[in-house]
Amino acid sequence: MSGHRMGSQDKQRVDITRQESRERYQRQVLSIFSIASGICFLGVACIALYRHNKRHREKLRAHFTESRNLREGSINASGLMSKSSPRPQCGRQLQKSHLQV
């Protein structure tokens, strides 16, 4: 009949195993939550860096275009550019359409 009833030592072992199992489960959940949170944080950081760099590129592109237009204007004003060789306008139109995107 000893196989049918649990002794106090057997109950303690079962309680300890349940407690260890519960603690292991909680550690696993915490680990999974930590990994998921880290991935989300990295995603947000990447998006923020992308947007920051995009704004910075746009500012640099505008500054470059402005300085080039000023330089071309000063060349045209000084008369160094010959009127017999017209510059193609397609590059400038392509650049304007690219900036509007």
C-alpha positions in Angstrom: 0.0 0.0 0.0 3.0 2.4 0.2 2.8 2.9 -3.6 -0.7 4.4 -3.4 0.0 7.1 -0.9 2.6 9.8 -1.1 4.8 10.3 1.9 5.7 13.8 3.2 9.1 13.5 1.5 7.5 12.7 -1.8 5.1 15.7 -1.5 8.1 18.0 -0.7 9.9 16.7 -3.8 6.8 17.3 -6.0 6.4 20.8 -4.5 10.0 21.6 -5.1 9.8 20.4 -8.7 6.7 22.5 -9.3 8.4 25.5 -7.8 11.5 25.0 -9.9 9.4 24.5 -13.0 7.4 27.7 -12.3 10.7 29.6 -11.8 12.2 28.2 -15.0 9.0 29.2 -16.9 9.2 32.7 -15.5 12.9 33.0 -16.5 12.0 31.8 -20.0 9.2 34.3 -20.3 11.5 37.1 -19.1 14.2 36.1 -21.5 11.8 36.0 -24.5 10.3 39.4 -23.4 13.8 40.9 -23.1 14.8 39.7 -26.6 11.6 41.0 -28.1 12.0 44.3 -26.4 15.6 44.6 -27.6 14.6 43.8 -31.2 11.9 46.5 -31.0 14.3 49.0 -29.6 16.8 48.3 -32.4 14.0 48.7 -35.0 13.0 52.1 -33.5 16.7 53.2 -33.4 17.2 52.2 -37.0 14.1 54.1 -38.2 15.2 57.2 -36.2 18.7 57.1 -37.8 17.3 56.6 -41.3 15.0 59.6 -40.9 17.8 61.7 -39.5 20.2 60.8 -42.3 17.4 61.4 -44.9 16.9 64.9 -43.6 20.6 65.5 -43.5 21.0 64.3 -47.1 18.2 66.6 -48.3 19.8 69.6 -46.6 23.2 68.8 -48.2 21.6 68.3 -51.6 19.8 71.6 -51.3 23.0 73.3 -50.2 24.9 71.8 -53.0 22.3 72.8 -55.6 22.2 76.3 -54.2 26.0 76.7 -54.3 26.2 75.3 -57.8 23.5 77.7 -59.0 25.3 80.6 -57.4 28.6 79.5 -59.1 26.9 79.1 -62.5 25.3 82.5 -62.0 28.6 84.1 -61.3 30.2 82.5 -64.4 27.3 83.6 -66.6 27.5 87.2 -65.1 31.2 87.5 -65.7 30.8 86.6 -69.4 33.3 83.7 -69.3 30.7 81.3 -70.7 30.4 81.4 -74.4 27.0 81.9 -75.9 27.8 79.8 -78.9 27.9 76.5 -76.9 24.6 76.2 -75.1 24.5 74.0 -72.0 22.1 71.1 -72.1 19.1 71.7 -69.8 18.1 68.0 -69.5 20.5 67.5 -66.6 19.0 70.4 -64.6 15.5 69.2 -65.3 16.4 65.7 -64.2 17.9 67.1 -61.0 14.8 69.2 -60.3 12.5 66.2 -60.7 14.8 64.1 -58.5 14.7 66.7 -55.8 10.9 66.8 -55.8 10.8 63.0 -55.0 
